[in-house]
Amino acid sequence: MTSITPRHRNTALLVAGCFFMEMLDGTIVSTAAPQIGASLRTSPTSVGLVVTAYLLTLAVLIPLSGWLTARYGVRRIFLGAIALFTVASLGCALAGNLGELVALRVVQGVGGAMMVPVGRLVVLSRTEKQDIPRVMAYVVWPALIAPVLAPLLGGVITTYLSWHWLFLVNLPLGAAALATAWRLIEDEPLPASAPLDWAGVLLTCAGLGGLTWAGHLVSADGSGAGGASGTGGGSGSAATAAIAAAVAAASLLALAAAVRHLLRTAYPLLNLRTLKVTTFRAAVGAGSLFWVTVSAIPFLLPLLFQTVFGWSPVKSGAMVLFVFVGNIGIKPATTYLLNRFGFRPLLLTASLGLAGSAVACAFFTAGTPLPVIALVATVSGAARSLGLTCYSVITFSDVPGDLMRDANTLSATQQQTAAGLGVVAATVALRIGDSATGLLPGAAPAAVAYGTAFCLLALLVLGATAGALRLRPGAGDAVRRVPGRAPAKRPGPVSG
């Protein structure tokens, strides 16, 4: 029997709604770059700052969410984050120039960085071990839906409304979330909070922020005109690539220094000792490769459909929506499948399914029947849903209660970084595909570029397959409901 109460379920759905708003705002703005640029009297490429500012703020501030929660309490931080995100969304819609819009996107990112990690901590701290699969199934669906829905929703809004509605849609969602959180989220006794790890803040934020900035320099430069696939070229492209490489190298050095510091300090900003838990380490490592691929494919498909096949944004978004069909179709069965087969077989199935569907996308042409494209997208969506649900659940399957807050913060940071790097991975794969067009002179350049990109993403997700193979057969069984076995207890109180 489940121990999930209606209040607990509603809290999980509330966090899912907040996750949806955060994920949607990270991707939907890209579809309206020309309209925003024309309205604010700037170039479409400059509008890339609007996306980068938001994602950069998320990457920098998510690691702080754990300390802020311990210091000020979950209710105060969670409600404040929702309110800030909603008000900043209104400000974005009213922005009169690019500088105002970028500044308000930073404010919006501050709210987004606090909403989901804090809300997820509230849900997990009240969940019995064997209820984690069901609860995380509620929370994880926005990560599956938002990147898929964004191209269609963005296409509809930019076709029939103004770009301001990209942000105005958050107002009713944010108001409803705030009213619900006010009723559901309770004050809890505050543990004794540790001092803030300022060195960890500076090194971690500099590393994650720099890596995000470098990645979006690459992706913004790669979305321009030129080349068979639209990946750009020329001296400007070379200069941008050089700057991005330098920033990325400096960021990796900062992250290396951060790891060294976090392992040595008494009160680290991110507790890397949580990686001693085998299943948590597997979810962070192999799960990152899966997240990157999951984020990259919905970016490449609309680009292929619109720039190569010549489809409208609405038609392109409608076909990508079949990924959502696969997400929803498999979702009711995920908890049953986990209890029946365990994590290792399902993670192998999900990663192989995602890799196979990526290879199938490599052979799409303008003449491919729409039902075939829809079927491949549906299979891809089912694999995405199954894999992300499994990784989200096994992340916390063996984490003890006194490490739950630390594991939640590190997991949220890992997921956001991996999701943000998905577009970068797609852009880099597309550039490699562009360079391979000369190897097959008889083939259409665009077909070679996109085909190569999808195959490279398939190889990337096979890295997650290797990680799943290294799991022991019974990994994560603490959260499974196996007949005849006593239920495992909840993780215990969240400590500071």
Summary of the structure (lengths in Angstrom):
residues: 496
radius of gyration: 21.7
end to end distance: 31.3
largest distance: 69.1
contacts: 1860
relative contact order: 0.14
helix: 79%
strand: 0%
